[in-house]
């Protein structure tokens, strides 16, 4: 049955790709998303934000990109149990282009005060796994803010997993121009990539995101077999999730990655 549904989905996708995506197509997807998750989705205008950034609204020439991103967004958000999503109090998601913060192009920016996630639909558009990863990474910052009180919480338990002589860098902003920062290279014991070494908050968000992306989860599990620090971090994050929603049990992960892309 699932293969039939997948075939239908592909046929619909190819059909839309073969013609111009209309605003009605996008509005229908938006309505389905909002009904499914009870999260407002902004696609035609940028909501007011207390975060200081610049962005542009998505115009007609980017409708196909927007459509494809909305499909990805739905697929990734569907990986979360609804009760967990609601517990995080995520109120809205805004899809934009040319997202700039502090003179840097960004793939995503959270507005913690208004509980809105902003995503640049064109960032990483030639690398789908990266786009999927960013959705979960940025969502984790919102989760940390909501459930642990601060997106920059210097979690003492997490810090204790690292080698005593290890010091994090000066934050994710310092890594924006490093093209290799997000590559899963296991550059050092305890870390997935260079970006995770830039800050404790980024380390946690990278581990969290990797749990939901099949290819990254496979690498994490493989490396964790010989890397005790990574194993501790993976176990910590899985325990955190199951403490907040019992649906995140071992069978959940097996099912997720047997079906996921």
N, C-alpha and C positions, 0 to 999 in steps of 0.2 A: 504493500500500500504506500509506504513512504517513498518508494522509487517512482510510483505513478505521480504522486504529489510533486516530487522534485522535477519530473519531466514537464508537468504542467507549468510549474514555476519558470523553468527554462524557456518554454515556448512563449510564455507571456513576456519574459524579459527580452527575447530576441524580437518579438513582434514590436515592442516599444522601441527597441534600438533601431529597428528598420524604418521607423517613422519619427517625426518630431514629437518629443514629449510635450504634452500640453500642460497648461496650468491646472486644468481640471484633473489630469492624471496625478499631479503632485498633491493637489488638495484632497483627492480620494485617499492617497497613501497617508497623508497627514491625519485625516479623520480616523482611519483604521488604527494608526499608531496611538492616538490620544485615547481612543475607546479601549484599546487593549491594555495600556499601562497607566491610564489616568495621569499622564504627564503631558503638559502643553508643549507643542512642537512649533517653533517659529520658523517659517521658511520664506515669508514674503517681506518681513520687516525685522529690524533688530530691536529687541526689547530694551528698555532703560536698564542700565547697569551701574552699580557703584564702582565697579572696576574701571580703571583708566586704561582703555585700549581703543584702537580704531579698527573698523571693519567695513566691508561693503556688502550691500544686499545682493542677492543672487538674481541676475538678470537672465533674460530668455536664452541667450547663447550658452548658458551653463545649466539649463534644465536637465539635460541628459546626465551630466555629472551629479546633479542634485538627486535625480531619481536613483542612480546607482548607489549613492551614499546612503539614501534613506533605506534602501534594501539592506545594506550592510548594517546600519544602525539597528534596524528591527531584529536582524538575526542575532546581533550581539546582546541586545537588551533582553531578548527572549531567553537567554541563558540564566537569568536571575529569577528565583522564585518571586512571585508578585508581592508577597508579604514582606520579603526582604527589601525590595525596591521601595515600597511604601514606608518602611521603617527609616530609610535613609533621608526621607523628606525631600527628595529631588523634585523640584516643582516644575522645571521647564528645561528644554533643550533648544538652543538657537543654532541654526545652520547658516553659516555666512561664508564669505570669501575674503581674502586679503586681511587676515586677522593679524594685527600688529600690537605688540605691547613693549613699551620702552625701546622703541625703534627696532625691535626684533620681530620677524615673522614667526608666528606661533601656530601650531596645529590645533591647540585647544587652550581655553582659559576658563577657569571656574569663577563664578561670582558667588562667594560663600554667603554673603549677606542676603541675597535674594534667591539663593538655591537654584541657580541657573548654570548650565554647562553650555559654553560656546564652542562650536567646532568649525574649523575651516575645511570645507568639503574638498578643496583642491590640494590641500597639503598631503603629500604622500599618495596622490591619486594613481601613481604608476607602481605602487607597492601596497597591494591590498592588505597583506598581513600587518603591515605597519599601521594602516588606518584602523584596523580592528583592534590592535593592541592599544592605540592611543585612547580609544573609547573607554576601555577598562582602566587604564592607567589614570586618566584624569578623573574618572568616576571615583576611584579610590581616594583621591585627595578630598573629594566631597564627603565620602564616607568617614574618613578620619576626622574631619572637622565636625561632623554631626554626632558620631558615636564616641569619639575620644576627646572632643573639646577643642582641638586645634589641628589644622592640616600640617602644622610644623612641630607637632608634639615630638619631643626627643625621648622616645620610648626607651626606658632603661633596660627592659628585658631584651629588646631587639639589639640594642647597642652591645649588650653583654655577649652576644653570639660572636662578634667580630674579634679578631686578634687584638690584644691589649695595645699594641703599637700602631693600630690603624686609626687614621683620622679621615673623616669625610671631607670633601671639597667644599666649595662655596655656593653650592646649590645648582639646580638644573639650568638656571639662566646662563651660567658660565659655559654650558656645553652646547648651546644652540647652534654654534657655527662648526661644531665638530661632526663631520659627515659620518664618522664611524661610532659615534657615541651610543647609538641604539642597537648596534649589531650584537647579536648574542655570540660573544666570543669567549666568555668565561676567562676574563683577563687576569683574575686573581682568585685564590681560594675565597669562597663566600659570596662571589658576585657574578651576576649574569652578563653584565656589560659595563662599559665605562660610565654610562649615564647613572647607573645604580651607585657608583662610587662618589657621585657629586653631592649627595646629601642623604641623610637617614630617611627623610620623607620620600625621596625618589627611589631609594632602595626598596622600601616597603611597597611602593606603587608598582615597581617593575616585577617583583615577585607575585603580587596580586594579579596583575594583568596576564602574566605568563600562565597562570592556572587555567585561564579561559580560552587560550589559543592553542589548538591541538599541536601544531609544530613546536611551539615554544614549551609547552607542557612536557613534550617528549624529551626535549633537551634538558629541561630542569630535572626531571626524574633520572635521566641518565647520569648527569653530573653529580646529583645528590647522592648517588650510590657510593661515590668515593670522596665526596666533599661534605664533611659533617656540618660545617657552618651553613651551607645551602640547605641541607636536610633540616636543620633546626628552623631555618627561616620558612621553608615550605610547610613544615608541620605547624609552626606558629600561625601562619596565615589560614591554613585549613581549619585549625582549632578556633580561630577568631570567627570564621564564617559559620561554623556549625554552632557556636555559642549564640550567634545572633539569629540563626534560622536552622532548625533541625533537618531541613531538606538537603543541606549540604553534607550529606553522609557519604561514605565510600562508594556506594552504588551510584550516587549522583555523578561523581567524576567519571566512573567507568562508562556510564550511559552518555554523558556529555561528549566524551572524546571518541566514542564509537560512532557517533552521528555527525559530529562537527566537521567542518571543512579543515 
